[in-house]
Amino acid sequence: MDFSALLAKEIAKKKQAATAIANKEDGVSAKQGGSDSPRFIRRGDLERAREQAYLAENAKREEAKRLEQEQRRQLRQEEEEERERKRREVEQKYLERKRAREEQEESEKQKKKSKSKGRGNTKSPSPDATDGTAEAEELAKLGQLNDNDIVDRLRKLGEPARYFGESDKARLRRLRRAEKRAENSDERIEELLASIDYNIVGQDIKSEQDKVYLQLEKYLRFLLKEWERVLITRDDTPDQAFQTLSQTKGYLQPLFEQLRKKNLHEQIYPSLATLMMYLQQRKYRDANDTYLKLSIGNAAWPIGVTAVGIHERSARERITGQDMDGKPGKTAVQIAHVMSDEKTRKWLTAVKRLITFAEGEWPED
């Protein structure tokens, strides 16, 4: 066989096929618009086009983000204006009710004066006689109460139900004196609360405890008042929300008593003050962490059996809060056990509700 002839023949076939393909491509390019269109694209042109597309997409994204932020800011401003308007409406209603009540009281006083003049009392009574008349009227009103109500009111004021050999009239006079003392004490506390600012400073928690006690009471009452204002201003507030608010006020009464007497436990007081300070600064995460430390604490909780047999379990004093001899030691009162007290558990629940309300009403910046 002549291999050179076969090789030349195959080469000729390949050349003819390549020529046909080239002629076909030239015809197609001529139909599409001539031979000016490039057959290849540079990589630099591709990168430049990709960069331009990326910049255009990024600019579009930034513009959408800016518009969204502008809408949020405008919506927040509208909400603030609406909240301020509702607050003014509530204040206006409150002032109108207060003015109406004062007018009603004034009209009742005028009626009483006109009645006294109509009876022919030309002589003005002496101050002693006036005080005696007022005391007699108050004693008459107290005398209309039944025995159980009198006992309840005396016990609420920290007075015994009855002394040995005490008459009913003497007990009513003692109840009147106790209520007068309580009113004077409440008025004095209200004056002190009105004269201070409820914003707590971290340095005052240890150095100015008396001031911080008043600030705690004033801020808690401010939160309750704001909560009630929000519920009143809403149109579709359910009755359950008002019941929850009323229950919260009842739960906080033992705490208010402790704040008045300034006898919070040495481990509870700094935690509660720090919690309220974080709440005022809108640091709700730190406030919730402080609430967990206050309610649950870092101490060990008893899980399982603390004593097996005749031997003491290791580190039992960390769980029970007692020394090994059974007497209370340094760990006798731990924050982990504060939830065992029913009153404390209730006001802690009320404090948590106030945290939730503040977080929803004044969101974190």
C-alpha positions as CSV (number, residue, x, y, z in Angstrom):
1,M,0.0,0.0,0.0
2,D,1.1,3.5,-0.8
3,F,0.8,5.3,2.5
4,S,2.0,8.6,1.2
5,A,-0.9,8.6,-1.4
6,L,-3.4,7.8,1.3
7,L,-2.0,10.5,3.6
8,A,-2.2,13.1,0.8
9,K,-5.8,12.1,0.1
10,E,-6.9,12.5,3.7
11,I,-5.2,15.9,4.0
12,A,-7.0,17.1,0.9
13,K,-10.3,15.9,2.4
14,K,-9.7,17.8,5.6
15,K,-8.7,21.0,3.7
16,Q,-11.9,20.9,1.6
17,A,-14.0,20.4,4.8
18,A,-12.3,23.4,6.5
19,T,-12.7,25.6,3.5
20,A,-16.4,24.8,3.3
21,I,-16.9,25.6,7.0
22,A,-15.0,28.9,6.6
23,N,-17.1,29.9,3.6
24,K,-20.3,29.1,5.5
25,E,-19.3,31.3,8.5
26,D,-18.4,34.1,6.2
27,G,-21.8,34.0,4.6
28,V,-23.6,34.1,8.0
29,S,-21.6,37.0,9.2
30,A,-22.2,38.9,5.9
31,K,-26.0,38.3,6.4
32,Q,-25.9,39.7,10.0
33,G,-24.3,43.0,9.0
34,G,-20.9,42.6,7.4
35,S,-17.5,41.7,8.7
36,D,-17.2,44.7,11.2
37,S,-18.6,42.8,14.3
38,P,-15.8,41.3,16.4
39,R,-15.5,37.6,16.6
40,F,-13.8,37.8,20.1
41,I,-14.5,39.9,23.4
42,R,-11.6,41.1,25.6
43,R,-11.6,40.0,29.2
44,G,-11.0,43.6,30.4
45,D,-14.2,44.6,28.6
46,L,-16.1,41.8,30.4
47,E,-14.7,42.9,33.8
48,R,-15.5,46.5,33.1
49,A,-19.1,45.6,32.2
50,R,-19.4,43.4,35.3
51,E,-18.1,46.3,37.5
52,Q,-20.6,48.7,36.0
53,A,-23.4,46.3,36.6
54,Y,-22.3,45.8,40.2
55,L,-22.1,49.5,40.8
56,A,-25.5,50.1,39.3
57,E,-27.0,47.3,41.5
58,N,-25.2,48.7,44.6
59,A,-26.5,52.2,43.9
60,K,-30.0,50.8,43.5
61,R,-29.7,48.9,46.8
62,E,-28.4,51.9,48.7
63,E,-31.2,54.1,47.3
64,A,-33.8,51.5,48.4
65,K,-32.2,51.3,51.8
66,R,-32.2,55.1,52.2
67,L,-35.9,55.3,51.2
68,E,-36.8,52.5,53.7
69,Q,-34.9,54.4,56.5
70,E,-36.7,57.6,55.5
71,Q,-40.0,55.8,55.7
72,R,-39.2,54.4,59.1
73,R,-38.1,57.7,60.4
74,Q,-41.2,59.4,59.2
75,L,-43.4,56.6,60.6
76,R,-41.6,56.9,64.0
77,Q,-42.1,60.7,64.0
78,E,-45.8,60.2,63.2
79,E,-46.1,57.7,66.1
80,E,-44.4,60.1,68.4
81,E,-46.7,62.9,67.4
82,E,-49.8,60.7,67.8
83,R,-48.6,59.6,71.2
84,E,-48.0,63.2,72.2
85,R,-51.5,64.1,71.0
86,K,-53.1,61.3,72.9
87,R,-51.1,62.2,76.0
88,R,-52.4,65.8,75.8
89,E,-56.0,64.6,75.3
90,V,-55.7,62.4,78.4
91,E,-54.2,65.2,80.4
92,Q,-57.0,67.5,79.2
93,K,-59.6,64.9,80.3
94,Y,-57.9,64.5,83.7
95,L,-57.9,68.3,84.2
96,E,-61.5,68.5,83.3
97,R,-62.5,65.7,85.7
98,K,-60.4,67.3,88.4
99,R,-62.0,70.7,87.8
100,A,-65.4,69.2,87.8
101,R,-64.7,67.4,91.1
102,E,-63.4,70.6,92.7
103,E,-66.5,72.5,91.5
104,Q,-68.7,69.7,93.0
105,E,-66.8,69.9,96.3
106,E,-67.1,73.6,96.3
107,S,-70.8,73.5,95.6
108,E,-71.3,71.0,98.5
109,K,-69.4,73.3,100.8
110,Q,-71.6,76.2,99.8
111,K,-74.7,74.1,100.4
112,K,-73.5,73.2,103.9
113,K,-72.7,76.9,104.6
114,S,-76.2,78.0,103.4
115,K,-77.8,75.3,105.6
116,S,-75.9,76.4,108.6
117,K,-76.9,80.0,108.0
118,G,-80.5,79.0,107.5
119,R,-80.6,77.4,110.9
120,G,-79.9,80.8,112.5
121,N,-76.4,80.3,113.7
122,T,-75.4,83.9,113.9
123,K,-72.4,83.3,116.1
124,S,-69.3,81.9,114.5
125,P,-68.2,78.7,116.2
126,S,-64.9,78.7,117.9
127,P,-62.1,76.5,116.6
128,D,-62.4,74.1,119.4
129,A,-66.1,73.7,118.8
130,T,-65.4,73.2,115.1
131,D,-62.8,70.5,115.8
132,G,-65.2,68.9,118.2
133,T,-68.0,68.9,115.6
134,A,-65.7,67.5,112.9
135,E,-64.5,64.8,115.3
136,A,-68.1,63.9,116.3
137,E,-69.1,63.7,112.6
138,E,-66.1,61.4,111.8
139,L,-66.8,59.2,114.8
140,A,-70.4,59.0,113.7
141,K,-69.3,57.9,110.3
142,L,-66.9,55.3,111.7
143,G,-69.6,54.1,114.1
144,Q,-71.7,53.1,111.1
145,L,-69.1,50.5,110.2
146,N,-69.5,46.9,111.4
147,D,-67.0,45.3,113.7
148,N,-65.2,43.3,111.0
149,D,-64.6,46.5,108.9
150,I,-63.2,48.3,112.0
151,V,-60.9,45.4,112.8
152,D,-59.7,45.2,109.2
153,R,-58.9,49.0,109.0
154,L,-57.1,48.9,112.3
155,R,-54.9,45.9,111.2
156,K,-54.1,47.6,107.9
157,L,-52.8,50.5,109.9
158,G,-50.7,48.3,112.1
159,E,-52.9,48.7,115.2
160,P,-54.3,46.0,117.4
161,A,-57.9,45.0,117.0
162,R,-58.9,45.9,120.6
163,Y,-57.1,46.7,123.8
164,F,-58.0,45.1,127.1
165,G,-60.9,46.9,128.6
166,E,-61.2,49.3,125.6
167,S,-64.7,50.7,124.8
168,D,-66.1,51.0,121.4
169,K,-65.9,54.8,121.4
170,A,-62.3,54.7,122.5
171,R,-61.5,52.2,119.7
172,L,-63.1,54.5,117.1
173,R,-61.1,57.4,118.4
174,R,-57.9,55.3,118.1
175,L,-58.9,54.3,114.6
176,R,-59.4,58.0,113.7
177,R,-56.0,59.0,115.1
178,A,-54.2,56.2,113.3
179,E,-55.8,57.2,110.0
180,K,-54.9,60.9,110.5
181,R,-51.3,59.8,111.2
182,A,-51.3,57.7,108.0
183,E,-52.7,60.6,105.9
184,N,-50.0,62.9,107.3
185,S,-47.3,60.4,106.5
186,D,-48.6,59.9,103.0
187,E,-48.7,63.6,102.4
188,R,-45.1,64.0,103.6
189,I,-44.0,61.1,101.3
190,E,-45.8,62.7,98.4
191,E,-44.0,66.0,98.9
192,L,-40.7,64.2,99.0
193,L,-41.5,62.3,95.8
194,A,-42.5,65.5,94.0
195,S,-39.3,67.2,95.0
196,I,-36.9,64.6,93.5
197,D,-36.1,63.2,90.1
198,Y,-36.7,59.5,89.5
199,N,-33.6,59.0,87.3
200,I,-31.2,56.8,89.3
201,V,-27.5,57.3,89.2
202,G,-25.2,54.3,89.6
203,Q,-23.1,56.0,92.3
204,D,-26.1,56.8,94.5
205,I,-27.1,53.2,94.8
206,K,-24.6,52.6,97.6
207,S,-24.0,56.1,98.9
208,E,-27.5,57.6,98.8
209,Q,-29.8,54.8,99.7
210,D,-32.6,57.0,101.2
211,K,-32.8,59.0,98.0
212,V,-32.7,55.9,95.8
213,Y,-35.6,54.3,97.8
214,L,-37.7,57.4,97.0
215,Q,-36.6,57.3,93.3
216,L,-37.6,53.6,93.1
217,E,-41.1,54.3,94.4
218,K,-41.6,57.4,92.2
219,Y,-40.4,55.6,89.1
220,L,-42.6,52.5,89.7
221,R,-45.6,54.8,90.2
222,F,-44.7,56.6,87.0
223,L,-44.7,53.4,85.1
224,L,-48.1,52.4,86.5
225,K,-49.5,55.8,85.6
226,E,-48.1,55.6,82.0
227,W,-49.5,52.1,81.6
228,E,-52.9,53.3,82.7
229,R,-52.7,56.2,80.3
230,V,-51.8,54.0,77.4
231,L,-54.8,51.7,78.1
232,I,-57.2,54.6,78.4
233,T,-56.0,56.2,75.1
234,R,-56.5,53.0,73.1
235,D,-59.8,52.5,71.5
236,D,-59.9,48.7,71.5
237,T,-58.4,48.0,74.9
238,P,-59.9,44.7,76.3
239,D,-61.2,44.5,79.9
240,Q,-58.5,41.9,80.7
241,A,-55.8,44.5,80.2
242,F,-57.4,46.7,82.9
243,Q,-57.7,43.7,85.1
244,T,-54.0,42.9,84.7
245,L,-53.1,46.5,85.5
246,S,-55.3,46.4,88.7
247,Q,-53.7,43.1,89.7
248,T,-50.2,44.5,89.1
249,K,-51.0,47.5,91.4
250,G,-52.1,45.0,94.1
251,Y,-49.0,42.9,93.7
252,L,-46.7,46.0,94.1
253,Q,-48.3,47.2,97.4
254,P,-45.9,45.0,99.6
255,L,-43.0,46.4,97.6
256,F,-44.2,50.0,98.2
257,E,-44.5,49.3,101.9
258,Q,-40.9,48.0,102.0
259,L,-39.7,51.0,100.0
260,R,-41.5,53.3,102.5
261,K,-39.9,51.5,105.5
262,K,-36.5,51.2,103.6
263,N,-36.1,47.6,104.7
264,L,-35.4,45.8,101.5
265,H,-32.9,42.9,101.8
266,E,-29.3,43.9,101.3
267,Q,-29.1,41.5,98.3
268,I,-32.5,42.6,96.8
269,Y,-32.0,46.4,97.0
270,P,-29.0,46.8,94.8
271,S,-30.3,44.4,92.2
272,L,-33.7,46.2,92.0
273,A,-32.1,49.6,91.9
274,T,-29.7,48.5,89.1
275,L,-32.7,47.0,87.2
276,M,-34.6,50.2,87.3
277,M,-31.5,52.2,86.3
278,Y,-31.1,50.0,83.2
279,L,-34.8,50.4,82.5
280,Q,-34.6,54.2,82.6
281,Q,-31.6,54.0,80.2
282,R,-33.5,51.7,77.8
283,K,-31.0,48.9,78.2
284,Y,-33.6,46.2,78.2
285,R,-31.2,43.3,77.8
286,D,-29.2,44.3,80.9
287,A,-32.5,44.9,82.7
288,N,-33.8,41.4,81.9
289,D,-30.4,39.8,82.9
290,T,-30.6,41.7,86.2
291,Y,-34.2,40.5,86.7
292,L,-33.1,36.9,86.2
293,K,-30.3,37.3,88.7
294,L,-32.8,38.9,91.1
295,S,-35.5,36.3,90.7
296,I,-33.5,33.1,90.2
297,G,-30.0,34.1,91.2
298,N,-26.7,32.3,90.8
299,A,-27.0,30.1,93.8
300,A,-27.5,26.3,93.6
301,W,-31.1,25.0,93.5
302,P,-31.8,21.7,95.3
303,I,-32.4,19.0,92.8
304,G,-32.9,15.6,94.2
305,V,-32.0,14.5,97.7
306,T,-29.8,16.8,99.8
307,A,-29.1,14.4,102.6
308,V,-28.8,10.6,102.2
309,G,-28.3,8.5,105.3
310,I,-26.5,9.8,108.3
311,H,-23.8,11.8,106.4
312,E,-24.1,15.3,105.1
313,R,-23.9,15.9,101.4
314,S,-21.0,17.9,100.2
315,A,-21.5,21.6,99.8
316,R,-25.0,21.3,101.3
317,E,-24.8,24.8,102.8
318,R,-24.7,26.2,99.3
319,I,-28.2,24.7,98.7
320,T,-29.9,25.0,102.0
321,G,-28.3,28.3,103.1
322,Q,-27.1,26.9,106.4
323,D,-23.8,26.0,108.0
324,M,-22.9,22.4,108.7
325,D,-24.1,22.8,112.3
326,G,-27.6,23.8,111.2
327,K,-27.4,27.5,112.1
328,P,-27.8,30.2,109.5
329,G,-24.5,31.3,108.1
330,K,-23.3,33.8,105.5
331,T,-25.2,31.9,102.8
332,A,-28.4,31.7,104.9
333,V,-30.3,34.1,102.6
334,Q,-29.6,33.7,98.9
335,I,-31.3,35.3,96.0
336,A,-32.1,31.9,94.5
337,H,-34.6,31.4,97.3
338,V,-36.4,34.7,97.0
339,M,-39.2,33.2,94.9
340,S,-40.2,31.0,97.9
341,D,-41.9,34.1,99.5
342,E,-45.4,34.5,97.9
343,K,-45.5,38.3,98.3
344,T,-42.0,38.7,96.8
345,R,-42.9,36.4,94.0
346,K,-45.9,38.5,93.2
347,W,-44.1,41.9,93.1
348,L,-41.3,40.3,91.0
349,T,-44.0,39.3,88.5
350,A,-45.4,42.8,88.6
351,V,-41.8,44.2,87.9
352,K,-41.5,41.9,85.0
353,R,-44.8,43.2,83.5
354,L,-43.5,46.8,83.9
355,I,-40.3,45.8,82.1
356,T,-42.3,44.4,79.2
357,F,-44.5,47.5,79.1
358,A,-41.5,49.8,79.0
359,E,-39.8,47.8,76.3
360,G,-42.9,48.0,74.1
361,E,-43.6,51.7,74.9
362,W,-40.1,53.1,74.6
363,P,-38.1,50.8,72.3
364,E,-34.4,50.7,72.5
365,D,-32.6,53.2,70.2
